[in-house]
Amino acid sequence: MEGNVRWVALTAVAPVAWGANYYVTREFLPAGQPLWGAALRALPAGCLLLGMARERPRRVWWGRSAVLGLLNTSAFFVLVYVASQTLPTSTASMVMALSPLVLMLGAWALLGERPRWAQLVAAVVGLGGVALMLGGPDSEVRPVGVLASVAALLVSAVGFLLSKRWDLGPSVLSVTAWQLTLGGLILLVVAAAAEGTPPSAGPAAIAAYAYTSVVATALAFLAWFTGLRRLPAATVGLVGLLNPVTGVLLGVTLAGEALTAPQVTGMALVVAAVLGGRTTTRDARRAGERTDRPPVNSECPAPRSPGRPAGATERGR
């Protein structure tokens, strides 16, 4: 169980960083060029991780990296950028509170990970907590922002589940690096064609771009995909509820948004949901079976025993 707590804590880095990213994007980055904003977030992060990974995709992983890059990077980053610029910090981060239910049902359908009743109840409790947080007097609902948030939720859920389903290939670092790089290259081409020259940036904007790229992207996605390999999707989705909590707290402390008693109650329910749906030892063992066993028909050849001929096979495994 101690190991499970460690993986949960590592995974929590991602939603906290993403919750803060709503505020950073809204306050310091230009609103009129979402494609450039997404490209300048993804491509530097991908190149940074690529320099650390030094591993190249093989065979089918070129196509898989492109698909994951399109979903988790190109489409997701543009939609999140639009949502961040059109909704308050708290509201923009809260639509993602539906992610636990979406990931649970998707993992059940695509991965065969049947959620426990405690996890389903925790997801509903967390959603209720988010609903209370949405009820603040400063909440502003703009259709474009809400639609962008919902679309980002659905796109990312599909991308995350595919990442977990394909987790027997290269390392987490390599998979994350290549999907960010390929997704960033797609964004770069589309941004140059649709929005022209990159936006001008002063010191504050440069610092904001650095945060979104290094912390909210490179570090956060590496932590998130590591969690998806080590934990059930239901647990990872519940940890994601820390995203709206972070958004609300930053909106109150930095953006001057009001904090009401219902919002405090809502945050307490969200924290209770995260704790109530925590991973059991059995859950973690089942989720880890996919990661711990050697690859089958993957592009990364399994290591041979010393002295064994290349064509020999092992019996009794």
N, C-alpha and C positions, 0 to 999 in steps of 0.2 A: 504493500500500500504506500510505503514511503516513496518508492520509485514512481508510482502513479501521480502522487502529489507534485513531484519534481517536473513531470511532463506537463501537468496541468498548469503549473506556474510558468513554465517556458511558453506554453501556448498563449497564456494570458497577455504576454507582451504584445501580441498582434492587435487584439481589440482595443487595448488601451492606447496604443500608438495610432490606430485608425480613428478612434474617438477624438483624439487631439488634432488629428489632421483636418477634420471638418472645420475647426476653428481657424487653423493656420491658413487653409485654402481660402476661406471666406474673408478673412481680415487682411491678408497680405499679398494675395495673388490676383492678377487681372481677371476680370469676369468675362471679357469678350472673346477669349481664345481658348476654349476648353480642350481642343485637340492638341495645341502646343503645350498646355498645362499638363495633360496626360503624358505626352511624349517626353517632356523634360523631367517627369517623375519616373517613368519606366526605364528609359534607355540608360541613363547613368547608373541606376541601381543594377540593371542587368550586366552592364560592363564591369562594375565593381565585383559582383559575385562571380562573373566569368573569369576574371583574373585570379580569383581564389580557387575556383573549381578546376580549371585546366583539364577539363574532360569534354570530349566531343560526342554528340549523339551519334548513334549507329542505327542504320536501317530504319525500322519503323518509328524510332524515337524522333527522327526529324519531323515526321508528320504529326506525331503526338505533341511535340514541343510547340509546333505551329498552332495546333488546335487549342492547347492550353494557353498559349500566348494571346490568341485572339479573344478567348473568353475571359481569362483571369486578368489580362493586362489591357489590351486594346479597348474592348467594349466596356469592361468594368470601370477602368480609370476615367474614361470620358463621362460615363453616367454618374459616377461619384462626384466628379468635378462640377457637373451641371447641378446636381442636388446640393452640393455645398454652397454654390453661389446663389441659389434661388430659395433656400430655406434657412431658418435660424439654426444655429449650431445644435441645439437640443433636438429639434424636430428632424433635421436631416439624418442624425445618427440613429433615431429610434425606429424607423421603418425596418432597419436591419434586425430588429428584435424578433422578427418572424423567422429568422434563419434557423433557430433550433428545430422548429417544427418542419420546416422545409428540408433541412438536412436529415432529420430522423426519417421522414417518409421516403425521401430519395434514397437514403442508404438502405432502407428496408427493401425497396424495389430493385435497386441496382447492385447492391453488395450483399444482400441477405443478412444485414445486421438488424435484427428485430429489436426495437427499443423496449426497455423495461417500463412498466407502468409508472414507476417513480420518476423516470426521465420524462415521460409524457406529461405527467402532472406538473413537474418542475417547469417544463416549457410553457404550459398554460399559465402557471403562476407568474412566471417571468413576463409573459405577454400582458397579463393583467397589470403588473407593476409598470410596464412601459406605457400602458394606456393611461395610468394615473399621472405619469410624468408628462405625457402629451397634453394633459388638461390644464397646463399653466396658462395664465392670462396673456403671456407674451407669445404664445404659440401662434404661428402663422402657417396656414396651409395653402400653398400654391400648387395648382394641378401639375404644372410642368415639373416642379421639383419632386412631388410625390411620385409621379410616373417614372421619373428618372431613378428614384430610390428603389421602387419596386422592381424595375427592370434590372438594376444593378444586383439586387438580391437574387433574382432568378438566374441571371447569367453566372454570377459567382458560385451559386449552389451547384449548377451543372459542372462548372469547371473544377470546383473542389472535389466533387464526387468522382469525376473522371481521374483526377490526380490520385485519389485514394485507390481507385480500381486498377490503375496502372502502376502501382507502387513497387513492382518487382524489377524495375529497370535500373537506371543509373541512380546515383546518390541524390539525396534531397537537395544538396547544394547545387549539383549540376542541373537537375530538373528545374529548380527555381531560377537559376541564372539564365538558362536558355529560353524559358518561356517569357521572362522579362525582356530579354534582348530581342527576340523575334517579334514580340508584341510591340516593343518600343520602336523597332524599325518600321513596322506597319504604320504606327501612329506618326512617325516622322514624315513618311511619304505623304500620307493623307493630310497632315497638318500643313505641309508646305504647299500642297495643291489647293487646299480649301481655304486656308487662313493667311497665306502669304508669308511674310517675314516673321520671325519669332518676336514675342513681346519684349519691349524694353524692360529692364529690371534694375532697380536701385539696390542698395545694401540690404534693406529689409526683405525685398522679394527674393534676392539671392539666398539669404539665410532661410527663407521659407521653402524655396526649392530644395535646398540642401536637406532640410528636415523631411520633406515629403519623400525625397528619393532615398536617403540613407536610412532614416529611422522608420518612417511609415511604409516603406516599400522593401528595401533590401533586408533589414533586420526583421520587420514584422512578417513578411511572407516566408522567410526562412523558418521562423518560429512556428508559424501557422501550419506549414506543410510538414514540419517535423511532428507536430501534434497529430495531424491527420494520419501519419504513418504509425504512431505509437498508441493512439487512443481511439475508441469508437467515435464515429461521426456524431452520435448524439451528445457525447460529452464535449466534444470540440464546439458543437453548436451552442451549447449552454454557456460555455466559457465566453463565447462571442457576445453574450448579453452585457459584458462589461463595456462594450462599445458605447451604447447609449448612456450608461452611467457616467463614463468619462466625458461624453459630450455635454451632458447636463452640468456637471461640476465645473467644466471649463467655461461654459456659457455663463454661469453664475459668477465665477471668480474673476474672469478676464473680460467678458463681453457685457457685464452688467445686467444679465437677464435675471428676472425674478425667480425666486425659489419658494414654493408654497408647501404647505403641510402635505397635501396629496402627493406632490412630487417626492418629498422625503419618504413617505410611505411606499411609493412606487419603487424607489431605489432600494429600500429595505427588502421588498418582495423579490426584486431581481437578484440581490445577493443571496437571499434564501434559496432561490431557484438554482443558482449556480452550485451552492453547497449541497442542496437536496438531491441534485441529479449527478453527483460526483461518481466517478468510475469505481466500480468494484474490482477486486483482484481478478475475478473471472472475466469481467468485461475486457480488461486490459490484456489478459492472456489471449483471449480470442482475437482481439484486434492485432496483437503482436505476432500471431502465427503467420500472417501474410508477409510481415517484414523479416522475420527471423529465418524462415525456410529459404533454401537456395533457389535462385531463379530457375524457371522452367521455360524453355524456348525463348529466353530473353536475348537481348543483344550483348549482354555482358557475360562472357563465358565463365562457367564455374571453375574454381581452381582445382588443379590436379594434385593428387598426392605425390610427394617426392618419390622419384624412381619408378612411377607407374607409366607404362607406355601410353602415348597419346590416344590410341584407339581402344584402350582397355576400359571396361565398365566395372562399377562396384556392384556387388550383389548384396542382397539382404537389407537394402535401404528402403 
